[in-house]
Amino acid sequence: MKVAAVVQARMGSTRLPGKTLELINGKPMIQVLVERLKKAKMLDLIIIATTTKEEDKPILRLAKRLGVDTFAGSESDVLDRHVKAAKKFKMKIIVRVPGDNPLVDPHYLDELIKLHIDSNADYSFSESGEGLINGMGAEVVNFSALQNIAKLSKKKSEREHVTLYIIKNSENFNVKSLKVKLRRPNYRVTVDTKEDLKLVRKIFHKLPNPSFEEVIKLLDENPDLVKINSHIKQKLGKILLKPLDNK
């Protein structure tokens, strides 16, 4: 059973252009993420999935230097990009990781994959009110389910947000969510804005290789850090995941 992390990344972010290659402790953000993913024991390979646009070529060159696989596909049809990448590398289980989440925790990534496999789930996630904070988790989806929703997803939003169709039609899929003891639903460490980047840089400056628990402890003890990006709204996908928390 081939389990692959697909890191979704591009340079053309609307709110923070080029964020994928912004430096954190002297390294491009996507390199920080890849190095953390390499510590996950249940991943067979890591693929950086970007677009065919010229401006995204630096991402492909960096991936090559990091020794991970790459795929270049549609910029707007992100669902199609994931399906074609899965076919190319013959994946059975896709672990979807946004390239702007450099704090993904490899331990809980393994826990999520194990939960997904043991539960024979179609789709599993770890960021929710009962799970990890926004920016430290991931999503897991079977290739068979991905192929299915690729045929059913007609709306632009469903093509842009890979698992949105499953989220909106969860009653038709076996969906599981990872639950943790420490819960801080108001914290977020994903990088969408300059404020987010500032916070993440400060976290890595204080904690070079932070675990989920260490990040929570740091933010609990330093409310001034939480204030840096506390006004930023949650991403669309993370909001829509909330109704699934009890599944």
Summary of the structure (lengths in Angstrom):
residues: 247
radius of gyration: 16.7
end to end distance: 24.6
largest distance: 47.3
contacts: 837
relative contact order: 0.15
helix: 44%
strand: 17%
